[in-house]
Amino acid sequence: MQLFKSGEECLTYGELKQRLIFYKQAWSDSEQKAVLEFKQFCKTKGQKIPTRDAEILKWLYGKGFDNQKTLAALMVKINFINEQLPYKVSTGVFELLNNGFIYICGRDRFYRPIMVVRQAVLNSLPEPPSEQDLIGCAMIMMEYFQWHMMTPGHVENGINIMDNQHQGVTAIPIFKLKTVLSTIQSMYKSRNRVIFSVRSNPMISLLFNAISYFLDEPTQKKVNMTTENSHPLMHELIAPNQLEQCFGGTFPDRVVG
């Protein structure tokens, strides 16, 4: 069995194409044209070009190649960086991390890092975590991914496993989750290859419909939900020794602490 493969460059969902690798690639004529048109659009609006070409292309994909929406989204990101960073790591963030709310576990067959999020941890804490602590946890992981587990031109996204552990819909802090998703979407684009939502209560699909508004279309297409502890695509992408036993792999399950 092949454990690791050369990288995937693009995904296709019907007529929707989503590039996975942006740096050090030969872009199509239409992609190059889209980036040039966006730069010209910025000039007509009196805006300085807000980022590098590869990042521009990421956001163009995420916003359906709508220049106005892309510029607005990039400005939201820049304003967040200027106003909120560097992010202060609170004791609440450390508590969430130490209790295993979110952690890294191995890599898939394309060397992409795997992040696991366990919803049930939130209900085991003495006090419900704040939105800022949840955002802080997510940002720590995304920044660690970006700077220590990804390589531009080779590995530019990861695998996300949302383990719902059959929690009821009422046990999930939907309003806080909306805020977290909205913030992460505004900061990181094209960072997920796929999102697995496993051991999900059947009503979770209704919850997803309620929060999917905060996800761009490419991200929505990447979500795979199941009531089982695993998903067929999960085993296509991840070798058994890189996947925890609770998800059908052979790697020992994480012990909290």
N, C-alpha and C positions, 0 to 999 in steps of 0.2 A: 504493500500500500504506500502510495506517495504521500509523504508528510507535508512537503512544501513545494510550491509551484511558482512560476514566474507571475508577475502581477497582472491583474485585470485592469484594463484601461477604461472600459465603458460598460454601462448596463443599458438595456433596452426594455421598456415597458410599453408594448404596443407601438404607438407612434412617438412616445416620449423617450428621448435619449438622455442619459445622464453620464457625464464623464466622471471617472473616479480619480484619474491621475492628471494633474494640471501642469506641474513643473517639468521642465526638460523634455517636453513632448513636441511632436510635429502637429500643430493644430490644423484643422481643416480651413479652407478658404472662408467659409461662413463664420467660423469662430473668430478668426483674425479680423474679419470685417466687423463683427459685432463689438469687439473690444475697441477698435478704432472709432466706430460710431458712438460708443459710449463716451470716449474721451472728448470727442467733438461736442457731444451733448453737454458734458460738464463745462466746457469752455463757453458755450452759449448761455449757460446759467450762471456764469461768473464764479464757478467752483473750481478750486484746485483739484487736480487728479488725486483722489484720496488714497490710492494704494497701488500695489504692483499689478502688472498685467494678468498674472496667473490668478491673483485674488479677485480681480475684476471679473474674470471669466467664471470663477466659482459663483459669485453673486449673481451674475447674469443668468446662469443656469437655474439658480435657486429662485429667481424672480421672473422666470419665463421670458428672459431677454427683453424685459420691459425697462427701458432706460430710467424712467422716472422712479419706478419702484426700487430699482437697483441703487440709484443714488441716495434715495431716502433711507434705505436699509443700511448702506455704508455709513451715512452720517449718524445714524442711531448708534452704530458700533463705535465710531470715533468719539462721539459724545460720552458714551459709557466709559470708554477707556480714560478719557480726560477727567471725568467726574468721579469714577468709582475705583480706579486703580492707582497705586497698588492696593489689592484687596486685603483687608485685615482678617486674619484667620482667628476665629474665636474659639473659646473652649467648647462651644456647642458643635463646631465643625469637627474638632478632634474627637468628641464623643461619638458622633455619627460614624466617623472613619474607624475608630477603634471597635465599634460594635458591628462592623461589617455591613453597613448600609450600602456602601459602594466600594468596589475593589477591582483590582486587575488580576486576571487569571489566564496566563498563557497567550498564544498567538494562533491565528488561523493558518490555513495552508499557504496563504500569500503573505505571511509574516505580519499581518495586521493584528494589533493588540486587541484583547478581549476585555470588556468592562462588564461587570455584573452589578446589578442594582437589586437589592432585596427590600421589597415594600414592607414586609412584616416587621422589620427592625424598628420602623417608625412607631409601631404600636407597643413595642416592648420597653420604650424609654420612659423614665419617670415623668417627663414633661414633653409635650409635642414640640418638635424643632421649629424654629422660625423660618420664614421664607429666605432670609439672608443666609442662614446656616445651610439650608439646602442648596442654594445657589453657590455658596462657597465650596461645598463638597464637590459639586459638579464641575466647577471651574478648576479646582485643584487637579482633578482627574484629566480634564481636557487639556490643561496646560502641560501636565506631565506627559500625556500622550504626544502632544505636539513637539515638545522639546527633547524628549528622551526615548521615544518609541516609534517615531516616524522619520522618514527620510524623503525629502522632496524629490519627485521623479520616480520613486519606488514604492514607498508606503506612505499614503496620505490620508487614510481613513481607518476606522476600526470597526469591531463588532460589538454590539450592545445587547446584553441579555437582561431583560426585565423579568425578574422572578417574582411573580405575584403571590405565590404560595397559597393559591385558592382563597385569598382574602376577599371579603365582601366589598361591594362598591362603597358602602358607608365607611369602611375602614381606610379608604384612600383619601387623603386631603386634596380634593380636586382643585380648590381655588389656589392653594399653594403650588400645586403641580403646574397649573396654568402659568403662574408667574415664573417658575423655574424654566419651563419649556420656552416661554417667550424670550427670556433673557439669554438662554443658551443658543436659541435660534438667531438672536441678534448678534451674537459674538462669534459663532463658529458655523461655517458653511461647508457642506460636502465633507463632513468628518465621519459620517456613518456609512459603512457599506450596507449594513442591514441591522434592523432592530427586531429582536425576538421577544415577544411577550408570552412567557410560558407559565404553566400552572395557573391559568387565568380563569376567574369566575366568568361564566357565560355572559353576565351582565357587563363585563369589562368592555365588550365591543361597543356598547351604548356610551360608556364613559369616553372611549376613544373618539367616537363621533363628536362628543361635546368639546373635546380639546384639540381636535385635528385642525380647527381653524387657525391655531397658532403654529402649525407646521406648514412649510411650503410643499408644493405638490410632489417634488422628487422624494422628500422625506416621508410623506404619506405612503408612497408606493413601496418604500423599503420596510414597512412594518409588517411583520408576520405574527399573527396571534393564534394561540392554541390553548386548549384546556389541559393538554398533556404536559409532561415534564421536558419534552424535547420537540424538535421539528425536523423533518427530512432535510431541509436545506442546511440546518445546523451541522449535520454530519457530512454533508458534501463539502462544507467550507472548513470544518475544524476536525483535526485528527483526534482520535480517542484520548491519547495521552495529554492533550491540551484542553480537554473538556472535563469538568467535574462529574463525579459519579451521579450526582443528583440530576444531571442533565443527560445522562446516558453515556458518559465517557468513562475513562478509567483513572483520571486524576483524582486523588483524594479530595473530598469536600472540604471547603475552608472551615477552620475552627475559629470561632469568634474570639478576639482578644489578641 
